[in-house]
Each structure stands twice: as structure tokens, then as C-alpha cells.
Amino acid sequence: MSSGSQQQPQIHISQTGDYRERYANSVQIRVSVWDFLLSFGTMSQNNPALVEISNFQGVYLSPQQAKALWNVLGQNVAQYENTFGEIKLDPRATGQISIQ
């Protein structure tokens, strides 16, 4: 076997006992030299003057894992749009990023 043809390892995925799935319609991103923090939450607007965001989970990613996520999300969004049509964004929705 040559060193250039290594067999890929099997991947086994499992969930821990505290694994939960939740709906998020809000994600804020903080960036530092060392990592990315994605804060997931729910956003609601009960009156025109106030938008409330309740964050429920923060996930830290290395820059390498953040880029891998970006690539996978881009591929999946493209496949979704090819199947169901273009995803339209509300022009009032703005992406927010803070650099620490």
C-alpha cells in the first residue's frame, strides 16, 4: 500500500445524554483570534419599537471548524435552492458580527 492511498476511517456519531434539538431564528457571531462563538436564540417582536432576542446556547468553533461549517452550509443552501427555489431574505434583517 502506498502512503498516498490511505483508507478513510469510519465515523461513528452519537448523542450525549444532554443532547437537545431546538429551533433558533437568531444567531449572533463573535470572532476572536482564537475562535468563533455562535450564540443561538429566538427572536420576537411584539411591538414595532422593540425586537427581543433570547439566547439559549453558545457554541465555540475553531477557525478551521468555522470554515468547514461555512463550506457545508453553502453547499446545502445551494442544494435547497436548486430544489425549492431561491431563499429570499427580509431586507430589514442584517447580519451582525462582533470582533473581540
Biopython code that builds the backbone (N, CA, C, O; Angstrom):
import numpy as np
from Bio.PDB.StructureBuilder import StructureBuilder

atoms = [
    (1, "MET", "N", (0.844, -1.179, 0.000)),
    (1, "MET", "CA", (0.000, 0.000, 0.000)),
    (1, "MET", "C", (0.886, 1.237, 0.000)),
    (1, "MET", "O", (1.793, 1.343, 0.825)),
    (2, "SER", "N", (0.644, 2.158, -0.894)),
    (2, "SER", "CA", (1.448, 3.374, -0.951)),
    (2, "SER", "C", (0.952, 4.369, 0.085)),
    (2, "SER", "O", (-0.204, 4.317, 0.506)),
    (3, "SER", "N", (1.828, 5.273, 0.492)),
    (3, "SER", "CA", (1.462, 6.239, 1.531)),
    (3, "SER", "C", (0.426, 7.251, 1.034)),
    (3, "SER", "O", (-0.201, 7.932, 1.846)),
    (4, "GLY", "N", (0.235, 7.362, -0.288)),
    (4, "GLY", "CA", (-0.724, 8.313, -0.833)),
    (4, "GLY", "C", (-2.149, 7.804, -0.859)),
    (4, "GLY", "O", (-3.067, 8.586, -1.110)),
    (5, "SER", "N", (-2.368, 6.530, -0.610)),
    (5, "SER", "CA", (-3.727, 5.990, -0.678)),
    (5, "SER", "C", (-4.150, 5.427, 0.679)),
    (5, "SER", "O", (-4.249, 4.214, 0.860)),
    (6, "GLN", "N", (-4.393, 6.319, 1.612)),
    (6, "GLN", "CA", (-4.822, 5.899, 2.938)),
    (6, "GLN", "C", (-6.334, 5.704, 2.955)),
    (6, "GLN", "O", (-7.080, 6.471, 2.347)),
    (7, "GLN", "N", (-6.768, 4.673, 3.657)),
    (7, "GLN", "CA", (-8.191, 4.393, 3.782)),
    (7, "GLN", "C", (-8.809, 5.369, 4.782)),
    (7, "GLN", "O", (-8.231, 5.639, 5.835)),
    (8, "GLN", "N", (-9.978, 5.890, 4.450)),
    (8, "GLN", "CA", (-10.674, 6.805, 5.341)),
    (8, "GLN", "C", (-11.208, 6.042, 6.549)),
    (8, "GLN", "O", (-11.711, 4.930, 6.397)),
    (9, "PRO", "N", (-11.107, 6.619, 7.746)),
    (9, "PRO", "CA", (-11.633, 5.933, 8.924)),
    (9, "PRO", "C", (-13.159, 5.957, 8.923)),
    (9, "PRO", "O", (-13.775, 6.839, 8.325)),
    (10, "GLN", "N", (-13.757, 4.986, 9.595)),
    (10, "GLN", "CA", (-15.198, 5.006, 9.785)),
    (10, "GLN", "C", (-15.528, 6.107, 10.783)),
    (10, "GLN", "O", (-14.738, 6.412, 11.675)),
    (11, "ILE", "N", (-16.700, 6.692, 10.620)),
    (11, "ILE", "CA", (-17.149, 7.737, 11.534)),
    (11, "ILE", "C", (-18.386, 7.225, 12.244)),
    (11, "ILE", "O", (-19.344, 6.779, 11.612)),
    (12, "HIS", "N", (-18.353, 7.295, 13.566)),
    (12, "HIS", "CA", (-19.491, 6.890, 14.382)),
    (12, "HIS", "C", (-19.990, 8.129, 15.124)),
    (12, "HIS", "O", (-19.241, 8.734, 15.891)),
    (13, "ILE", "N", (-21.241, 8.510, 14.902)),
    (13, "ILE", "CA", (-21.823, 9.693, 15.538)),
    (13, "ILE", "C", (-22.834, 9.232, 16.576)),
    (13, "ILE", "O", (-23.679, 8.378, 16.304)),
    (14, "SER", "N", (-22.738, 9.805, 17.765)),
    (14, "SER", "CA", (-23.711, 9.511, 18.818)),
    (14, "SER", "C", (-24.052, 10.810, 19.532)),
    (14, "SER", "O", (-23.322, 11.794, 19.420)),
    (15, "GLN", "N", (-25.151, 10.814, 20.258)),
    (15, "GLN", "CA", (-25.550, 11.981, 21.034)),
    (15, "GLN", "C", (-25.310, 11.719, 22.511)),
    (15, "GLN", "O", (-25.549, 10.618, 23.006)),
    (16, "THR", "N", (-24.835, 12.744, 23.208)),
    (16, "THR", "CA", (-24.651, 12.631, 24.649)),
    (16, "THR", "C", (-26.012, 12.670, 25.330)),
    (16, "THR", "O", (-27.022, 12.977, 24.696)),
    (17, "GLY", "N", (-26.037, 12.364, 26.602)),
    (17, "GLY", "CA", (-27.287, 12.345, 27.350)),
    (17, "GLY", "C", (-27.970, 13.696, 27.428)),
    (17, "GLY", "O", (-29.191, 13.762, 27.562)),
    (18, "ASP", "N", (-27.193, 14.790, 27.344)),
    (18, "ASP", "CA", (-27.799, 16.121, 27.418)),
    (18, "ASP", "C", (-28.036, 16.747, 26.037)),
    (18, "ASP", "O", (-28.305, 17.944, 25.940)),
    (19, "TYR", "N", (-27.938, 15.949, 24.978)),
    (19, "TYR", "CA", (-28.193, 16.454, 23.615)),
    (19, "TYR", "C", (-29.644, 16.902, 23.504)),
    (19, "TYR", "O", (-30.550, 16.199, 23.950)),
    (20, "ARG", "N", (-29.864, 18.069, 22.910)),
    (20, "ARG", "CA", (-31.199, 18.601, 22.676)),
    (20, "ARG", "C", (-31.230, 19.256, 21.305)),
    (20, "ARG", "O", (-30.216, 19.762, 20.823)),
    (21, "GLU", "N", (-32.390, 19.243, 20.687)),
    (21, "GLU", "CA", (-32.602, 19.999, 19.456)),
    (21, "GLU", "C", (-33.587, 21.112, 19.765)),
    (21, "GLU", "O", (-34.607, 20.893, 20.420)),
    (22, "ARG", "N", (-33.270, 22.317, 19.283)),
    (22, "ARG", "CA", (-34.147, 23.464, 19.483)),
    (22, "ARG", "C", (-34.174, 24.280, 18.211)),
    (22, "ARG", "O", (-33.251, 24.235, 17.398)),
    (23, "TYR", "N", (-35.237, 25.018, 18.060)),
    (23, "TYR", "CA", (-35.395, 25.930, 16.937)),
    (23, "TYR", "C", (-34.727, 27.254, 17.277)),
    (23, "TYR", "O", (-34.900, 27.769, 18.382)),
    (24, "ALA", "N", (-33.972, 27.805, 16.346)),
    (24, "ALA", "CA", (-33.367, 29.128, 16.503)),
    (24, "ALA", "C", (-33.665, 29.946, 15.261)),
    (24, "ALA", "O", (-33.471, 29.478, 14.139)),
    (25, "ASN", "N", (-34.137, 31.172, 15.464)),
    (25, "ASN", "CA", (-34.297, 32.085, 14.336)),
    (25, "ASN", "C", (-33.378, 33.295, 14.495)),
    (25, "ASN", "O", (-33.557, 34.324, 13.843)),
    (26, "SER", "N", (-32.389, 33.146, 15.378)),
    (26, "SER", "CA", (-31.410, 34.197, 15.597)),
    (26, "SER", "C", (-30.056, 33.550, 15.897)),
    (26, "SER", "O", (-29.965, 32.621, 16.700)),
    (27, "VAL", "N", (-29.014, 34.050, 15.245)),
    (27, "VAL", "CA", (-27.649, 33.620, 15.531)),
    (27, "VAL", "C", (-26.764, 34.866, 15.504)),
    (27, "VAL", "O", (-26.722, 35.589, 14.509)),
    (28, "GLN", "N", (-26.065, 35.104, 16.600)),
    (28, "GLN", "CA", (-25.074, 36.170, 16.630)),
    (28, "GLN", "C", (-23.703, 35.500, 16.612)),
    (28, "GLN", "O", (-23.528, 34.395, 17.125)),
    (29, "ILE", "N", (-22.746, 36.183, 16.017)),
    (29, "ILE", "CA", (-21.394, 35.622, 15.895)),
    (29, "ILE", "C", (-20.392, 36.606, 16.487)),
    (29, "ILE", "O", (-20.376, 37.786, 16.138)),
    (30, "ARG", "N", (-19.563, 36.098, 17.384)),
    (30, "ARG", "CA", (-18.418, 36.859, 17.907)),
    (30, "ARG", "C", (-17.161, 36.171, 17.425)),
    (30, "ARG", "O", (-17.060, 34.944, 17.446)),
    (31, "VAL", "N", (-16.213, 36.965, 16.994)),
    (31, "VAL", "CA", (-14.971, 36.427, 16.434)),
    (31, "VAL", "C", (-13.796, 36.943, 17.251)),
    (31, "VAL", "O", (-13.729, 38.122, 17.599)),
    (32, "SER", "N", (-12.874, 36.037, 17.548)),
    (32, "SER", "CA", (-11.605, 36.443, 18.151)),
    (32, "SER", "C", (-10.488, 35.808, 17.330)),
    (32, "SER", "O", (-10.753, 35.086, 16.369)),
    (33, "VAL", "N", (-9.273, 36.069, 17.700)),
    (33, "VAL", "CA", (-8.131, 35.471, 17.012)),
    (33, "VAL", "C", (-8.183, 33.950, 17.125)),
    (33, "VAL", "O", (-7.756, 33.245, 16.211)),
    (34, "TRP", "N", (-8.705, 33.441, 18.242)),
    (34, "TRP", "CA", (-8.648, 32.017, 18.539)),
    (34, "TRP", "C", (-9.891, 31.226, 18.156)),
    (34, "TRP", "O", (-9.800, 30.029, 17.882)),
    (35, "ASP", "N", (-11.068, 31.888, 18.132)),
    (35, "ASP", "CA", (-12.285, 31.109, 17.900)),
    (35, "ASP", "C", (-13.452, 31.975, 17.435)),
    (35, "ASP", "O", (-13.376, 33.203, 17.405)),
    (36, "PHE", "N", (-14.521, 31.293, 17.078)),
    (36, "PHE", "CA", (-15.788, 31.901, 16.717)),
    (36, "PHE", "C", (-16.807, 31.448, 17.765)),
    (36, "PHE", "O", (-16.830, 30.273, 18.130)),
    (37, "LEU", "N", (-17.637, 32.352, 18.247)),
    (37, "LEU", "CA", (-18.721, 31.997, 19.158)),
    (37, "LEU", "C", (-20.038, 32.240, 18.437)),
    (37, "LEU", "O", (-20.344, 33.369, 18.055)),
    (38, "LEU", "N", (-20.812, 31.184, 18.254)),
    (38, "LEU", "CA", (-22.146, 31.293, 17.676)),
    (38, "LEU", "C", (-23.148, 31.224, 18.818)),
    (38, "LEU", "O", (-23.212, 30.217, 19.523)),
    (39, "SER", "N", (-23.934, 32.286, 19.010)),
    (39, "SER", "CA", (-24.954, 32.325, 20.054)),
    (39, "SER", "C", (-26.313, 32.162, 19.388)),
    (39, "SER", "O", (-26.745, 33.018, 18.615)),
    (40, "PHE", "N", (-26.982, 31.055, 19.695)),
    (40, "PHE", "CA", (-28.271, 30.728, 19.096)),
    (40, "PHE", "C", (-29.395, 31.167, 20.023)),
    (40, "PHE", "O", (-29.287, 31.049, 21.244)),
    (41, "GLY", "N", (-30.471, 31.673, 19.438)),
    (41, "GLY", "CA", (-31.605, 32.114, 20.238)),
    (41, "GLY", "C", (-32.867, 32.243, 19.419)),
    (41, "GLY", "O", (-32.917, 31.891, 18.240)),
    (42, "THR", "N", (-33.884, 32.759, 20.081)),
    (42, "THR", "CA", (-35.150, 33.038, 19.398)),
    (42, "THR", "C", (-35.394, 34.542, 19.460)),
    (42, "THR", "O", (-35.113, 35.200, 20.462)),
    (43, "MET", "N", (-35.918, 35.058, 18.370)),
    (43, "MET", "CA", (-36.178, 36.479, 18.234)),
    (43, "MET", "C", (-37.677, 36.680, 18.098)),
    (43, "MET", "O", (-38.349, 35.941, 17.380)),
    (44, "SER", "N", (-38.196, 37.684, 18.791)),
    (44, "SER", "CA", (-39.616, 38.015, 18.653)),
    (44, "SER", "C", (-39.763, 39.529, 18.669)),
    (44, "SER", "O", (-38.926, 40.251, 19.210)),
    (45, "GLN", "N", (-40.845, 39.984, 18.063)),
    (45, "GLN", "CA", (-41.117, 41.420, 18.025)),
    (45, "GLN", "C", (-42.600, 41.612, 18.296)),
    (45, "GLN", "O", (-43.437, 41.392, 17.421)),
    (46, "ASN", "N", (-42.915, 42.025, 19.517)),
    (46, "ASN", "CA", (-44.305, 42.228, 19.906)),
    (46, "ASN", "C", (-44.776, 43.649, 19.667)),
    (46, "ASN", "O", (-45.978, 43.914, 19.684)),
    (47, "ASN", "N", (-43.846, 44.568, 19.444)),
    (47, "ASN", "CA", (-44.225, 45.922, 19.041)),
    (47, "ASN", "C", (-43.151, 46.455, 18.108)),
    (47, "ASN", "O", (-42.013, 45.987, 18.137)),
    (48, "PRO", "N", (-43.504, 47.431, 17.281)),
    (48, "PRO", "CA", (-42.567, 47.907, 16.243)),
    (48, "PRO", "C", (-41.268, 48.491, 16.778)),
    (48, "PRO", "O", (-40.277, 48.545, 16.050)),
    (49, "ALA", "N", (-41.249, 48.931, 18.035)),
    (49, "ALA", "CA", (-40.068, 49.609, 18.567)),
    (49, "ALA", "C", (-39.087, 48.677, 19.263)),
    (49, "ALA", "O", (-38.001, 49.113, 19.645)),
    (50, "LEU", "N", (-39.439, 47.394, 19.442)),
    (50, "LEU", "CA", (-38.576, 46.524, 20.228)),
    (50, "LEU", "C", (-38.505, 45.123, 19.643)),
    (50, "LEU", "O", (-39.527, 44.469, 19.435)),
    (51, "VAL", "N", (-37.287, 44.675, 19.383)),
    (51, "VAL", "CA", (-37.026, 43.291, 18.990)),
    (51, "VAL", "C", (-36.342, 42.636, 20.182)),
    (51, "VAL", "O", (-35.335, 43.140, 20.680)),
    (52, "GLU", "N", (-36.886, 41.515, 20.640)),
    (52, "GLU", "CA", (-36.301, 40.800, 21.771)),
    (52, "GLU", "C", (-35.641, 39.524, 21.281)),
    (52, "GLU", "O", (-36.223, 38.775, 20.497)),
    (53, "ILE", "N", (-34.413, 39.281, 21.749)),
    (53, "ILE", "CA", (-33.675, 38.068, 21.421)),
    (53, "ILE", "C", (-33.339, 37.360, 22.723)),
    (53, "ILE", "O", (-32.746, 37.949, 23.627)),
    (54, "SER", "N", (-33.724, 36.086, 22.809)),
    (54, "SER", "CA", (-33.413, 35.268, 23.978)),
    (54, "SER", "C", (-32.450, 34.170, 23.551)),
    (54, "SER", "O", (-32.853, 33.194, 22.917)),
    (55, "ASN", "N", (-31.179, 34.329, 23.899)),
    (55, "ASN", "CA", (-30.176, 33.332, 23.540)),
    (55, "ASN", "C", (-30.267, 32.141, 24.491)),
    (55, "ASN", "O", (-30.436, 32.313, 25.698)),
    (56, "PHE", "N", (-30.155, 30.932, 23.938)),
    (56, "PHE", "CA", (-30.234, 29.737, 24.769)),
    (56, "PHE", "C", (-29.026, 28.824, 24.647)),
    (56, "PHE", "O", (-28.881, 27.898, 25.445)),
    (57, "GLN", "N", (-28.142, 29.060, 23.658)),
    (57, "GLN", "CA", (-26.984, 28.183, 23.505)),
    (57, "GLN", "C", (-25.863, 28.916, 22.805)),
    (57, "GLN", "O", (-26.080, 29.593, 21.799)),
    (58, "GLY", "N", (-24.654, 28.778, 23.344)),
    (58, "GLY", "CA", (-23.466, 29.299, 22.694)),
    (58, "GLY", "C", (-22.571, 28.143, 22.312)),
    (58, "GLY", "O", (-22.382, 27.209, 23.091)),
    (59, "VAL", "N", (-22.013, 28.205, 21.101)),
    (59, "VAL", "CA", (-21.127, 27.146, 20.617)),
    (59, "VAL", "C", (-19.848, 27.801, 20.106)),
    (59, "VAL", "O", (-19.885, 28.655, 19.220)),
    (60, "TYR", "N", (-18.712, 27.387, 20.679)),
    (60, "TYR", "CA", (-17.415, 27.861, 20.223)),
    (60, "TYR", "C", (-16.892, 26.941, 19.134)),
    (60, "TYR", "O", (-16.983, 25.719, 19.251)),
    (61, "LEU", "N", (-16.338, 27.531, 18.065)),
    (61, "LEU", "CA", (-15.731, 26.784, 16.972)),
    (61, "LEU", "C", (-14.330, 27.317, 16.720)),
    (61, "LEU", "O", (-14.080, 28.517, 16.836)),
    (62, "SER", "N", (-13.415, 26.413, 16.373)),
    (62, "SER", "CA", (-12.105, 26.862, 15.921)),
    (62, "SER", "C", (-12.284, 27.534, 14.561)),
    (62, "SER", "O", (-13.283, 27.284, 13.887)),
    (63, "PRO", "N", (-11.346, 28.375, 14.143)),
    (63, "PRO", "CA", (-11.451, 28.972, 12.810)),
    (63, "PRO", "C", (-11.559, 27.913, 11.709)),
    (63, "PRO", "O", (-12.281, 28.108, 10.731)),
    (64, "GLN", "N", (-10.847, 26.795, 11.864)),
    (64, "GLN", "CA", (-10.900, 25.743, 10.856)),
    (64, "GLN", "C", (-12.297, 25.109, 10.805)),
    (64, "GLN", "O", (-12.829, 24.857, 9.723)),
    (65, "GLN", "N", (-12.884, 24.854, 11.973)),
    (65, "GLN", "CA", (-14.219, 24.258, 12.009)),
    (65, "GLN", "C", (-15.270, 25.254, 11.513)),
    (65, "GLN", "O", (-16.248, 24.853, 10.882)),
    (66, "ALA", "N", (-15.081, 26.539, 11.789)),
    (66, "ALA", "CA", (-15.998, 27.563, 11.286)),
    (66, "ALA", "C", (-15.975, 27.591, 9.757)),
    (66, "ALA", "O", (-17.023, 27.711, 9.123)),
    (67, "LYS", "N", (-14.797, 27.482, 9.170)),
    (67, "LYS", "CA", (-14.702, 27.482, 7.703)),
    (67, "LYS", "C", (-15.323, 26.217, 7.124)),
    (67, "LYS", "O", (-15.990, 26.273, 6.091)),
    (68, "ALA", "N", (-15.113, 25.077, 7.777)),
    (68, "ALA", "CA", (-15.743, 23.830, 7.315)),
    (68, "ALA", "C", (-17.265, 23.952, 7.387)),
    (68, "ALA", "O", (-17.965, 23.499, 6.481)),
    (69, "LEU", "N", (-17.784, 24.562, 8.462)),
    (69, "LEU", "CA", (-19.236, 24.778, 8.585)),
    (69, "LEU", "C", (-19.740, 25.685, 7.473)),
    (69, "LEU", "O", (-20.785, 25.420, 6.878)),
    (70, "TRP", "N", (-18.999, 26.758, 7.188)),
    (70, "TRP", "CA", (-19.355, 27.689, 6.117)),
    (70, "TRP", "C", (-19.463, 26.947, 4.778)),
    (70, "TRP", "O", (-20.412, 27.153, 4.023)),
    (71, "ASN", "N", (-18.479, 26.081, 4.493)),
    (71, "ASN", "CA", (-18.499, 25.315, 3.243)),
    (71, "ASN", "C", (-19.710, 24.386, 3.172)),
    (71, "ASN", "O", (-20.398, 24.333, 2.153)),
    (72, "VAL", "N", (-19.969, 23.651, 4.261)),
    (72, "VAL", "CA", (-21.084, 22.698, 4.275)),
    (72, "VAL", "C", (-22.422, 23.433, 4.187)),
    (72, "VAL", "O", (-23.321, 22.992, 3.471)),
    (73, "LEU", "N", (-22.562, 24.551, 4.910)),
    (73, "LEU", "CA", (-23.810, 25.321, 4.830)),
    (73, "LEU", "C", (-24.028, 25.850, 3.416)),
    (73, "LEU", "O", (-25.140, 25.792, 2.891)),
    (74, "GLY", "N", (-22.963, 26.368, 2.801)),
    (74, "GLY", "CA", (-23.079, 26.883, 1.439)),
    (74, "GLY", "C", (-23.545, 25.812, 0.457)),
    (74, "GLY", "O", (-24.408, 26.064, -0.385)),
    (75, "GLN", "N", (-22.967, 24.616, 0.570)),
    (75, "GLN", "CA", (-23.379, 23.519, -0.310)),
    (75, "GLN", "C", (-24.835, 23.135, -0.083)),
    (75, "GLN", "O", (-25.571, 22.890, -1.039)),
    (76, "ASN", "N", (-25.254, 23.082, 1.184)),
    (76, "ASN", "CA", (-26.622, 22.683, 1.498)),
    (76, "ASN", "C", (-27.643, 23.753, 1.128)),
    (76, "ASN", "O", (-28.744, 23.425, 0.687)),
    (77, "VAL", "N", (-27.295, 25.031, 1.300)),
    (77, "VAL", "CA", (-28.192, 26.102, 0.878)),
    (77, "VAL", "C", (-28.351, 26.073, -0.648)),
    (77, "VAL", "O", (-29.458, 26.255, -1.155)),
    (78, "ALA", "N", (-27.265, 25.848, -1.374)),
    (78, "ALA", "CA", (-27.343, 25.762, -2.842)),
    (78, "ALA", "C", (-28.232, 24.597, -3.268)),
    (78, "ALA", "O", (-29.048, 24.748, -4.177)),
    (79, "GLN", "N", (-28.087, 23.440, -2.629)),
    (79, "GLN", "CA", (-28.941, 22.292, -2.955)),
    (79, "GLN", "C", (-30.396, 22.583, -2.637)),
    (79, "GLN", "O", (-31.282, 22.222, -3.412)),
    (80, "TYR", "N", (-30.659, 23.237, -1.500)),
    (80, "TYR", "CA", (-32.027, 23.598, -1.117)),
    (80, "TYR", "C", (-32.644, 24.517, -2.172)),
    (80, "TYR", "O", (-33.776, 24.305, -2.606)),
    (81, "GLU", "N", (-31.881, 25.549, -2.583)),
    (81, "GLU", "CA", (-32.403, 26.496, -3.570)),
    (81, "GLU", "C", (-32.598, 25.836, -4.933)),
    (81, "GLU", "O", (-33.534, 26.183, -5.653)),
    (82, "ASN", "N", (-31.745, 24.907, -5.292)),
    (82, "ASN", "CA", (-31.945, 24.176, -6.555)),
    (82, "ASN", "C", (-33.228, 23.362, -6.519)),
    (82, "ASN", "O", (-33.890, 23.199, -7.544)),
    (83, "THR", "N", (-33.582, 22.849, -5.347)),
    (83, "THR", "CA", (-34.782, 22.026, -5.207)),
    (83, "THR", "C", (-36.042, 22.865, -5.031)),
    (83, "THR", "O", (-37.062, 22.593, -5.664)),
    (84, "PHE", "N", (-35.980, 23.890, -4.170)),
    (84, "PHE", "CA", (-37.182, 24.617, -3.769)),
    (84, "PHE", "C", (-37.253, 26.055, -4.263)),
    (84, "PHE", "O", (-38.288, 26.701, -4.102)),
    (85, "GLY", "N", (-36.196, 26.569, -4.853)),
    (85, "GLY", "CA", (-36.181, 27.953, -5.322)),
    (85, "GLY", "C", (-35.375, 28.841, -4.393)),
    (85, "GLY", "O", (-34.979, 28.440, -3.299)),
    (86, "GLU", "N", (-35.145, 30.057, -4.859)),
    (86, "GLU", "CA", (-34.297, 30.993, -4.132)),
    (86, "GLU", "C", (-34.881, 31.329, -2.761)),
    (86, "GLU", "O", (-36.089, 31.522, -2.620)),
    (87, "ILE", "N", (-34.023, 31.394, -1.768)),
    (87, "ILE", "CA", (-34.413, 31.820, -0.427)),
    (87, "ILE", "C", (-34.334, 33.340, -0.417)),
    (87, "ILE", "O", (-33.274, 33.912, -0.671)),
    (88, "LYS", "N", (-35.437, 33.985, -0.128)),
    (88, "LYS", "CA", (-35.491, 35.452, -0.078)),
    (88, "LYS", "C", (-35.253, 35.904, 1.352)),
    (88, "LYS", "O", (-35.853, 35.368, 2.284)),
    (89, "LEU", "N", (-34.384, 36.886, 1.528)),
    (89, "LEU", "CA", (-34.118, 37.448, 2.842)),
    (89, "LEU", "C", (-34.897, 38.738, 3.030)),
    (89, "LEU", "O", (-35.049, 39.524, 2.095)),
    (90, "ASP", "N", (-35.382, 38.949, 4.230)),
    (90, "ASP", "CA", (-36.043, 40.198, 4.580)),
    (90, "ASP", "C", (-34.989, 41.305, 4.542)),
    (90, "ASP", "O", (-33.965, 41.192, 5.215)),
    (91, "PRO", "N", (-35.217, 42.373, 3.769)),
    (91, "PRO", "CA", (-34.203, 43.427, 3.657)),
    (91, "PRO", "C", (-33.904, 44.109, 4.990)),
    (91, "PRO", "O", (-32.863, 44.751, 5.130)),
    (92, "ARG", "N", (-34.800, 43.980, 5.972)),
    (92, "ARG", "CA", (-34.560, 44.570, 7.291)),
    (92, "ARG", "C", (-33.628, 43.718, 8.127)),
    (92, "ARG", "O", (-33.062, 44.200, 9.108)),
    (93, "ALA", "N", (-33.459, 42.446, 7.753)),
    (93, "ALA", "CA", (-32.590, 41.557, 8.512)),
    (93, "ALA", "C", (-31.139, 41.865, 8.168)),
    (93, "ALA", "O", (-30.747, 41.835, 7.002)),
    (94, "THR", "N", (-30.359, 42.155, 9.178)),
    (94, "THR", "CA", (-28.943, 42.451, 8.948)),
    (94, "THR", "C", (-28.108, 41.449, 9.730)),
    (94, "THR", "O", (-28.434, 41.099, 10.864)),
    (95, "GLY", "N", (-27.056, 41.006, 9.125)),
    (95, "GLY", "CA", (-26.128, 40.134, 9.845)),
    (95, "GLY", "C", (-25.305, 40.967, 10.804)),
    (95, "GLY", "O", (-24.860, 42.064, 10.467)),
    (96, "GLN", "N", (-25.106, 40.443, 11.999)),
    (96, "GLN", "CA", (-24.293, 41.158, 12.986)),
    (96, "GLN", "C", (-23.114, 40.285, 13.370)),
    (96, "GLN", "O", (-23.265, 39.088, 13.616)),
    (97, "ILE", "N", (-21.959, 40.884, 13.417)),
    (97, "ILE", "CA", (-20.756, 40.187, 13.845)),
    (97, "ILE", "C", (-19.972, 41.154, 14.733)),
    (97, "ILE", "O", (-19.849, 42.340, 14.426)),
    (98, "SER", "N", (-19.459, 40.637, 15.811)),
    (98, "SER", "CA", (-18.609, 41.483, 16.645)),
    (98, "SER", "C", (-17.243, 40.823, 16.761)),
    (98, "SER", "O", (-17.143, 39.609, 16.938)),
    (99, "ILE", "N", (-16.216, 41.614, 16.663)),
    (99, "ILE", "CA", (-14.853, 41.101, 16.733)),
    (99, "ILE", "C", (-14.295, 41.483, 18.091)),
    (99, "ILE", "O", (-14.269, 42.657, 18.459)),
    (100, "GLN", "N", (-13.849, 40.480, 18.829)),
    (100, "GLN", "CA", (-13.327, 40.684, 20.197)),
    (100, "GLN", "C", (-11.818, 40.678, 20.163)),
    (100, "GLN", "O", (-11.176, 40.833, 21.202)),
]
sb = StructureBuilder()
sb.init_structure("model")
sb.init_model(0)
sb.init_chain("A")
sb.init_seg("    ")
for serial, (resi, resn, name, xyz) in enumerate(atoms, 1):
    if name == "N":
        sb.init_residue(resn, " ", resi, " ")
    sb.init_atom(name, np.array(xyz, "f"), 0.0, 1.0, " ", f" {name:<3s}", serial, name[0])
structure = sb.get_structure()
